[in-house]
Amino acid sequence: MHCQLAWRNIWRNPRRTAVILTAIIIGVWTMLMVTALMRGVSNGMVKNAVSTLTGEIQIHAQGYRSDPVIEHSMTDIQTVENTLTDVLPEKAVYAFRIRVNAIASNARHSGGLTLVGIVPDTESQVSFIGPEAMRAGRYLDETDKNGILIGEATANKFDTEVGKKLVLMSQDTADEMASRAFRITGIYTAEMSSTEKQFAFVHMDTARDMLKLPDGISEVCILLPDGENLDRTASELRASLGEGFAVHTWREILSAITAYLELFDGFMMLWYVVTFIAMGFGIINTTLMSVFERMREFGVLKALGMKPWWIVRGVLTESVFLLLLGSAAGDLLSIVTVGVLAATGIDLSSLAAGAEFAGLSRIIYPSLTVTDVGMANLVVCLLGVVVCVYPAVKAARFTPVEAMAHT
Amino acid sequence: MNIVEATHITKTFQQGDIAVQALKDVSLSIEKGGFVALAGPSGSGKTTLLNIIGGLDTPDSGSIVLDGNAFEEMSRSQLADLRLHKVGFVFQAYNLIPVLSALENVEYVMLLQGVPEKERHDRARSILDDVGLENRYHRRPRELSGGQQQRVAVARAIVSSPSIVLADEPTANLDSETGKGLLEIMKDMNHRKNVTFVFSTHDRMVMDYARRLIRIRDGQVDDDVTKNA
C-alpha cells in the first residue's frame, strides 16, 4: 500500500507531475543525445583512422615506426605468413604493404607523398582503397605494373587526370635514388582530403621492383572479425613472432585518438552531472511544493503513529516513481531520435574543412551504448533521490501539531 | 484504574511578542473505559490538553503518564509507537488521506502496525460495517459526506483497539442528527470494547453524552463532574 499511496500522490496534481516529468525527459534526452553525437564522432574518428591504412593491428620490422625507411623492412615474409596463419582467427583479413616516402612530380608541379605498394585484392579488404573509392578511372588489378592511384586532392594539386603520367622518386635499398614514371589508372576519394593528398598506391610488384626490395614488405595490416579480442591477438602475435618484429594495435598507433577516447567517459559523466544540476533545481522545487501542500497530511500521519523515517521513505518513493517514469520516457525518446538520426546520419559537409581539422567524419552517425543509457539513468535516479532527501526530511521534521497547523 | 495521569501541566505559546499561557498547572486523571468531555470556550486550552495527552505536543512542565507510559522518559520514536498502538485520534476536519479509499484509510493504521493483509482487510471491513459504511468501502473521502468521513475517521481511530481515543471537536462540522449518530457509535464502542473516549468540545450534545464533564477555562480545570449512570 506504501507504493500505491506514493503512486496516487504523484497524480494528485497531474499538471505539476507533467511539468516535472517533462523536465526529466528533456534532461535525459539532452544527456543521451549529446552522448550519442559525441560517441558518433569518436566512432567516426576511429573508423576513419582504422580504414585509412591503420587497420586494427600492424606488424613492422623493429625500428620501422621510429624511422620508416626502406632499410627497416621485413624480409622474412614466410615467418610472418606462417604466424598469421597460426594465430589469427579464421575470418581475420590481412594485407602486406610497402610504404615509403616519395616525391611525385609532373610537368606542372612536384610534392612529397607516401608511396604505398599494395596487393590490390587483399588491400581492398582491410582499408578504404578499393573499387568503391574510385571517383575516376579504375582500381588496380594484377596487370597494372605501371599504374598508380592518386587521391582527388593530389590530382587537383598536380592538375592531372586519369591516363596522364606521374613520376615518383624515392630512396631504394641500395641507398640510391630510384625513380619511375607511372600512368594514372584511377583517382580515389577518401573521407578526409589529407588522406587524398598523402597516399599514392601502386602494385606491390612494381614497388618492389622500383625500390629493389625483391622479397620485403614494410608492414602487415590486419583486421579482426567483430568481437575478437584485439589485445589478446596482438599479444599472441608478439609472442609468436619474437624479436625483430614490432606488433602494435590501433590504440598504440593512434595515441591521440586513444587519449580522446579515454577522456570521453569522463567528459560524459561531467556532462551528465552538469545537466542534472539544472534539472535538479526543478525536481527539488517541485518536490518541496508537493511536500508543503501536504504538510497537514504528514501531521495527521505522524499523529496516527507514523515515524519520521516512514515519511521520508514515502516522499522518496514518490520521487523514485517520478524519476523512473521520466528516465524511461527520456530513454525511449532518445533511442527513437538516435535511431532516426543514425539511419540517415548528420551531414557535416558544409563544415567539412573544420570537421576534418578535428579528425571528424563528414557524416556523423549518432550512437548509444547500453552503458551510456545506464550511466545517464543512474546519475538521474541516484542524484534525483539525493536532492529529494531535503524536502523529505523537511516533511518529517515538523511535529504533528506544527504540521497540522499548516494551511 | 486510570489510563491518563496528567500532573501539573503548563504550556505557553508565543504569539509574536506576547506569551500566551494555554495551560496553567493542570492536573487530572482519566479512568479506563471513561467517556469524558473536556469542555470550554475557544482558546480555553482544551485542544492543547488533548494534544499533550496524546503525545502530539509536549508540555513546558509537568508529566503525563498514559496507560503506564511516562512521556518524559520516551523518545520521539517511542511516542510515535505509543500513538500507533494505544491512541486513536479523531479530528474536527476528519483528516482522512484523500488518495485512499474509506477501506484503505482504515487499513492504513494497521499497515503501519504490521498487521497481515488478510487480517487488515477483514478488520477494516468489519469496523466500517459497525459504523454503518458497509456500502462505502471503496469511496474516496471527497465522495463521502462530512458525517460519513467522520465515521471513517472514527473507524480508523478504533480499528486497532487502542486504549484511548482522543477526539478533537468531532461533531463541530456535522449537523446535529449526524453528530448524534456518530456519538451513538462511539458510545457503543465504549460499551462493547471498553475503549476510553476523551472529547474536546463545546457542543452541548457531546457534553450530554459524556459521563464525565471537565470544564476548562483560561487554561485551568474549572469544574469536574462525573454523572451518575
Interface residues (C-beta under 8 A of the other chain):
Chain A: M1 H2 Q4 L5 R8 N9 R12 R296 E297 V300 L301 K302 A303 L304 G305 M306 K307 P308 W310 T399 P400 V401 M404
Chain B: N51 G54 L56 D57 R76 S77 A80 D81 L82 R83 L84 H85 V87 F89 F91 N95 I97 P98 V99 L100 E104 E107 Y108 V109 L111 L112 Q113 R156
